[in-house]
């Protein structure tokens, strides 16, 4: 079992930066591939970025490539999302998620993630 708690959301002007953190509890964190998803009002929950259990493999949605960076620390049991050059269309609730520890690779599919945080709001004003 893995419990996830996000932090770091807030309001920022376009072009600004935010760093989201996901604190994980549970003895298997280092074995769980992680990801960040986001959901804007009236829209689906979509993948933003994903990282493998060891951190050596990452995936980014096309809309955030070159602006966002996902990372993790298996020592600190944290996963982070550095968001730069933010745009109003990045406004959403951001969720941290984890796959079961039986998987080592990333996935862009929401259905592959079984552990979820409660979400943190990111608002980008123009």
C-alpha positions in Angstrom: 0.0 0.0 0.0 1.1 3.6 -0.8 -0.5 6.7 0.5 0.1 9.9 -1.4 -0.2 13.6 -0.4 0.4 16.4 -2.8 1.6 19.9 -1.9 2.9 23.0 -3.7 -0.1 24.1 -5.7 -1.2 27.7 -5.8 -1.8 30.7 -8.1 0.8 32.1 -10.4 1.0 34.4 -13.4 1.6 33.2 -16.9 5.3 32.6 -17.4 5.9 31.8 -13.8 7.0 28.6 -12.1 5.7 26.2 -9.4 7.0 23.0 -7.9 4.6 20.3 -6.8 5.7 17.7 -4.4 4.2 14.3 -3.6 5.0 12.7 -0.3 4.5 9.0 -0.1 4.2 6.7 2.8 4.4 2.9 2.5 7.3 0.5 2.4 7.1 -0.1 -1.4 7.5 3.5 -2.7 10.8 2.8 -4.4 9.2 0.0 -6.3 6.3 2.0 -7.6 6.3 3.9 -11.0 4.9 7.3 -10.4 3.0 9.9 -12.4 1.4 13.3 -12.3 -2.1 13.8 -13.9 -4.2 16.9 -14.1 -7.9 17.6 -14.5 -9.4 20.8 -15.6 -13.1 21.6 -14.9 -15.3 19.6 -17.3 -12.4 17.7 -18.7 -10.9 14.2 -18.3 -8.0 13.5 -16.0 -5.0 13.4 -18.3 -1.4 12.3 -17.9 1.2 15.1 -17.5 4.4 13.2 -16.7 5.5 9.8 -15.5 8.7 8.3 -14.1 9.9 4.7 -13.7 10.6 3.2 -10.3 14.3 3.9 -10.6 13.9 7.3 -12.2 15.8 6.3 -15.3 12.8 6.6 -17.7 10.4 9.4 -18.0 7.3 10.3 -20.1 5.8 13.7 -20.8 2.6 14.8 -22.5 3.3 16.8 -25.6 1.7 19.9 -24.1 4.3 20.1 -21.3 7.5 18.9 -23.0 10.4 21.3 -22.4 8.5 23.1 -19.6 7.9 20.5 -16.9 10.3 18.1 -15.3 9.4 15.1 -13.2 11.8 13.6 -10.6 11.8 11.4 -7.6 13.8 10.6 -4.5 13.5 7.0 -3.3 15.4 8.0 -0.2 13.0 10.8 0.8 9.9 9.0 -0.6 9.0 11.9 -2.7 8.1 12.7 -6.3 8.2 16.2 -7.7 7.0 18.1 -10.7 8.9 21.3 -11.6 6.6 23.5 -13.8 8.2 26.4 -15.7 6.8 28.8 -18.3 3.3 28.1 -17.0 0.3 28.9 -19.2 -3.3 29.6 -18.4 -4.2 26.3 -20.0 -2.1 24.5 -17.3 -4.8 25.5 -14.8 -6.1 22.3 -13.2 -6.1 20.1 -10.2 -2.9 18.1 -10.2 -2.8 14.5 -8.9 0.1 12.3 -7.9 -0.4 8.7 -8.7 1.5 5.4 -8.4 1.4 2.0 -10.1 1.5 -1.2 -8.3 5.0 -2.3 -7.3 4.7 -5.3 -9.6 5.4 -2.9 -12.5 8.7 -1.2 -13.2 7.9 0.9 -16.3 6.0 4.1 -16.9 2.5 4.3 -18.3 0.5 7.1 -19.7 -2.8 5.3 -19.0 -4.9 6.5 -16.0 -6.2 2.9 -15.6 -2.7 1.6 -14.8 -2.5 3.7 -11.6 -4.1 2.4 -8.5 -2.8 4.8 -5.8 -3.9 8.5 -5.9 -3.4 11.6 -3.9 -6.2 14.1 -3.1 -5.0 16.6 -5.6 -3.6 20.2 -5.4 -5.0 23.2 -7.4 -2.8 25.0 -9.8 -4.2 28.3 -11.2 -2.3 30.3 -13.9 -3.6 33.7 -14.6 -3.0 35.6 -17.9 
